[in-house]
Amino acid sequence: MSEETRQKSVLIIEDDINYGEMLAYALSHLKYDVHLAYSATGGLDIVRQKKLDIVLTDLNMPGMSGLEVAKRILKMYLDLPIVLITGTNDLSLVKQALEIGVSDYLVKPVSIEQLPVVIERNLQRIKSLKGPDAGAGCQGYLHLRPLPAGG
């Protein structure tokens, strides 16, 4: 299956079960291969196990913030696009997220029509940075080092 025709793999990390399931349901119907984690640590486990194209993570979660999740993912895979989902439009927070390598952000409530636009924009951005010969999923990422199991 070619890079152009395979389903894009999306990880959603959202501690609000109903909100996460709503996003997952919408993206599944838009023909994305969706993985859903209800915690930051669960999301990090999926990142280690699956070949992902993009991660959507909530900002405010118990135990570990979306910013910390992004930092940890970017230590493992430098060019895996991460979109932060936030309930606030705090520009200083957005600036901080972009500085650590988050590729985009969405403000809740997320528009279902906006989701595929943001996902595809970020996938195209990464594809243009990698060039035409890049592989699919995590196989094409710049793998820096494994994240220790304890964090």
KOLVORO-727795 format. One record per atom (N, C-alpha, C): z, y, x. Coordinates in steps of 0.02 Angstrom, whole numbers, padded with zeros to 5 digits, always signed. Each point is the difference from the previous one (the first is absolute). Layout:
KOLVORO-727795
ZYX;...
This chain:
KOLVORO-727795
+00000-00059+00043;+00000+00059-00043;+00000+00062+00045;-00042+00047-00014;-00005+00059+00041;+00058+00048-00012;+00011+00043+00048;+00052+00052-00006;-00010+00042-00062;-00062+00013-00018;-00014+00043-00058;+00015-00034-00066;-00006-00067-00004;+00008-00033-00064;+00068-00033-00011;+00039-00011+00052;+00065-00032-00010;+00049+00047-00034;+00048-00030-00036;+00051+00040-00033;+00044+00034+00053;+00016+00061-00011;+00045+00036+00045;+00072-00018-00016;+00039-00013+00050;+00068-00022-00008;+00048+00060+00004;+00039+00008-00053;+00045+00057-00006;+00072-00025-00007;+00045+00028+00039;+00072-00014-00008;+00032+00060-00033;+00037-00012-00053;+00039+00051-00034;+00073-00015+00014;+00036+00049+00027;+00072-00007+00011;+00034+00050-00047;+00033-00025-00051;+00029+00043-00052;+00063-00033-00027;+00057+00034+00007;+00063-00030-00023;+00009+00002-00076;-00036+00043-00034;+00001+00002-00073;-00047-00056-00025;+00029-00054-00024;-00039-00060-00018;-00055+00017-00050;+00017+00036-00053;-00050+00016-00052;-00057+00042+00028;+00018+00050+00041;-00052+00044+00029;-00045-00039+00048;+00031-00042+00042;-00038-00041+00046;-00047-00047-00035;+00024-00032-00054;-00042-00046-00038;-00057+00037-00035;+00013+00060-00023;-00053+00040-00032;-00055+00016+00050;+00020+00022+00061;-00050+00015+00052;-00038-00063+00019;+00036-00056+00008;-00032-00063+00019;-00049-00023-00054;+00019+00005-00062;-00043-00020-00056;-00064+00042+00000;+00009+00066+00008;-00059+00045+00000;-00047-00017+00057;+00027-00009+00060;-00043-00014+00058;-00032-00069-00005;+00035-00048-00029;-00030-00067-00009;-00060+00005-00046;+00005+00039-00053;-00056+00009-00046;-00057+00040+00031;+00015+00036+00053;-00052+00036+00037;-00028-00043+00057;+00017-00064-00001;-00027-00051+00046;+00027+00004+00071;+00062+00025+00008;+00033-00003+00065;+00043-00062+00003;+00009-00027+00059;+00046-00056+00013;+00068+00032+00013;+00046-00006-00048;+00062+00039+00002;+00060-00044+00018;+00040+00025+00046;+00064-00030+00018;+00053+00052-00019;+00056-00023-00028;+00052+00045-00024;+00067-00019+00029;+00034+00048+00029;+00068-00010+00026;+00046+00051-00034;+00059-00023-00017;+00049+00043-00034;+00051+00031+00048;-00009-00012+00065;+00046+00029+00049;-00039+00013+00065;+00028+00043+00041;-00031+00015+00064;-00004-00062+00044;+00055-00038+00003;-00001-00060+00043;-00049-00052-00026;-00005-00007-00066;-00050-00045-00029;-00070+00022+00018;-00012+00065-00002;-00066+00026+00018;-00016-00013+00073;+00048+00009+00044;-00011-00012+00071;-00015-00074+00013;+00032-00045-00038;-00015-00071+00006;-00072-00014-00018;-00024+00031-00054;-00069-00010-00022;-00049+00027+00052;+00016+00057+00030;-00042+00030+00052;-00008-00050+00058;+00053-00035+00017;-00002-00049+00055;-00041-00061-00018;-00003-00017-00065;-00030-00064-00021;-00071+00005-00026;-00020+00057-00026;-00065+00006-00033;-00048+00045+00039;-00063-00009-00014;-00051+00045+00026;-00011+00055-00052;+00023+00059+00015;-00001+00055-00047;-00050+00053+00021;-00026+00035-00050;-00044+00057+00013;+00036+00066-00006;+00051+00004-00043;+00035+00062-00012;+00069-00014-00030;+00047+00045+00013;+00068-00006-00028;+00015+00063-00040;+00026-00011-00061;+00026+00054-00041;+00075-00010-00004;+00039+00048+00023;+00073-00008+00000;+00035+00059-00032;+00051-00018-00040;+00043+00051-00029;+00038+00034+00056;+00018+00063-00009;+00038+00036+00050;+00074-00017-00005;+00028+00008-00060;+00073-00008-00009;+00016-00070-00025;+00026-00040+00047;+00021-00068-00017;+00069-00012+00031;+00039-00042-00032;+00066-00015+00029;-00007-00038+00066;+00042+00016+00047;+00001-00036+00064;-00046+00029+00053;-00062+00011-00016;-00048+00026+00049;-00052+00043-00037;-00011+00059+00025;-00047+00046-00032;-00072-00021+00015;-00045+00027-00040;-00071-00011+00012;-00023+00026+00068;+00032+00054+00023;-00017+00026+00067;+00018-00051+00054;+00059-00031-00006;+00020-00050+00049;-00045-00061-00004;-00019-00020-00061;-00047-00056-00008;-00066+00017+00036;-00025+00060-00011;-00062+00021+00033;+00006-00002+00075;+00055+00025+00027;+00010-00002+00073;-00003-00072+00026;+00034-00045-00035;+00002-00069+00023;-00068-00034-00005;-00036+00013-00054;-00067-00029-00008;-00047+00027+00055;+00004+00064+00013;-00044+00030+00049;+00016-00022+00071;+00061-00025+00012;+00016-00030+00065;-00036-00067+00008;-00012-00034-00057;-00034-00065+00002;-00075+00008-00001;-00025+00043-00045;-00072+00009-00010;-00016+00074-00002;-00025+00025+00054;-00011+00071+00008;-00046+00031-00052;-00050-00037-00022;-00049+00030-00046;-00001-00030-00070;+00055-00028-00022;+00006-00023-00069;+00017+00062-00042;-00044+00020-00046;+00014+00060-00040;+00061-00009-00045;+00042+00050+00000;+00060+00000-00042;-00001+00062-00044;+00008-00012-00065;+00002+00054-00049;+00071+00002-00027;+00032+00056+00006;+00068+00010-00023;-00001+00022-00073;+00041-00031-00041;+00006+00019-00070;+00068+00034-00009;-00001+00061-00022;+00062+00038-00004;+00008+00032-00069;+00063+00008-00019;+00015+00032-00064;+00005+00075+00006;-00006+00025+00061;+00006+00072+00011;-00059+00025+00041;-00018+00063-00010;-00054+00030+00038;+00029+00044+00055;+00046-00028+00039;+00034+00036+00054;-00047+00003+00061;-00026+00059+00014;-00050+00008+00053;+00028-00016+00069;+00064+00013+00012;+00029-00016+00066;+00002-00076+00009;+00014-00036-00054;+00001-00073+00003;-00071-00027+00011;-00047+00028-00034;-00070-00020+00008;-00023+00012+00072;+00018+00058+00027;-00018+00016+00069;+00031-00050+00048;+00064-00017-00010;+00033-00049+00042;-00035-00068-00004;-00018-00020-00061;-00035-00064-00009;-00067-00001+00036;-00038+00054-00005;-00065+00003+00033;+00008+00000+00076;+00053+00031+00025;+00013+00002+00072;+00014-00069+00028;+00032-00044-00039;+00015-00067+00026;-00059-00048-00008;-00052+00021-00037;-00059-00041-00005;-00018-00024-00070;+00039+00021-00051;-00018-00016-00069;-00066+00033-00014;-00046-00037-00031;-00068+00027-00008;-00010+00042-00062;+00044-00008-00051;-00009+00037-00062;+00063-00005-00041;+00003+00037-00055;+00057-00006-00045;-00022+00013-00071;+00039-00028-00046;-00010+00009-00072;+00066+00021-00030;-00003+00045-00050;+00061+00023-00034;+00004-00036-00067;+00060-00028-00014;+00012-00032-00065;+00003+00052-00055;-00022-00016-00059;-00032-00063-00019;-00071-00004+00028;-00016-00057+00029;-00065-00010+00031;-00052-00010-00055;-00055+00035+00005;-00056-00008-00046;-00037-00064+00018;-00007-00045-00048;-00035-00063+00012;-00072+00014+00022;-00031+00051-00028;-00069+00018+00020;-00003+00024+00072;+00055+00030+00024;+00003+00026+00068;+00010-00055+00052;+00032-00054-00019;+00017-00053+00048;-00059-00027+00039;-00053-00023-00033;-00056-00027+00040;-00034+00053+00043;+00001+00062-00022;-00030+00054+00040;+00039+00009+00065;+00066+00001-00005;+00042+00009+00060;-00007-00062+00045;+00001-00059-00030;-00006-00061+00041;-00067-00001+00037;-00054+00010-00036;-00066-00003+00032;-00010+00055+00052;+00027+00059-00014;-00005+00055+00049;+00034-00020+00065;+00058-00031-00004;+00036-00019+00060;-00032-00060+00034;-00027-00046-00038;-00036-00056+00031;-00063+00024+00036;-00036+00047-00030;-00059+00028+00033;+00018+00038+00063;+00055+00036-00002;+00023+00038+00059;+00013-00048+00058;+00035-00055-00013;+00015-00049+00052;-00064-00034+00024;-00044-00017-00047;-00063-00033+00018;-00041+00046+00046;-00002+00064-00014;-00038+00046+00041;+00031+00008+00070;+00066-00007+00004;+00033+00004+00065;-00011-00063+00042;-00003-00058-00034;-00009-00064+00035;-00072-00011+00021;-00047+00024-00039;-00070-00012+00015;-00026-00060-00039;-00065-00012+00005;-00033-00051-00042;+00018-00072+00017;+00026-00014+00059;+00013-00069+00020;+00072-00022-00012;+00040+00041-00033;+00070-00016-00010;+00007-00059-00047;+00052-00040+00012;+00013-00058-00043;+00036+00019-00064;+00013-00049-00041;+00032+00012-00065;+00075-00013+00005;+00037+00034-00042;+00072-00011-00004;+00034+00015+00066;+00059-00029+00011;+00038+00015+00061;-00035-00024+00063;-00050-00043-00007;-00036-00023+00059;-00032+00058+00037;-00017+00053-00035;-00034+00056+00031;+00048+00055+00023;+00065-00009-00012;+00047+00052+00017;+00019-00003+00074;+00021+00056+00025;+00026+00003+00067;+00071-00028-00002;+00008-00062+00020;+00066-00032-00004;+00039+00020+00061;+00055+00036-00010;+00038+00024+00057;+00052-00051+00023;+00046-00018-00045;+00051-00050+00017;+00033-00023-00064;+00025-00061+00000;+00033-00024-00060;+00066+00038-00011;+00017+00012-00061;+00062+00032-00018;+00055-00053+00001;+00056+00014+00033;+00054-00050+00002;+00022-00016-00071;+00020-00063-00012;+00018-00022-00067;+00057+00042-00029;+00046+00024+00040;+00056+00040-00025;-00017+00072-00012;-00059+00022+00013;-00018+00069-00015;-00032+00032+00057;
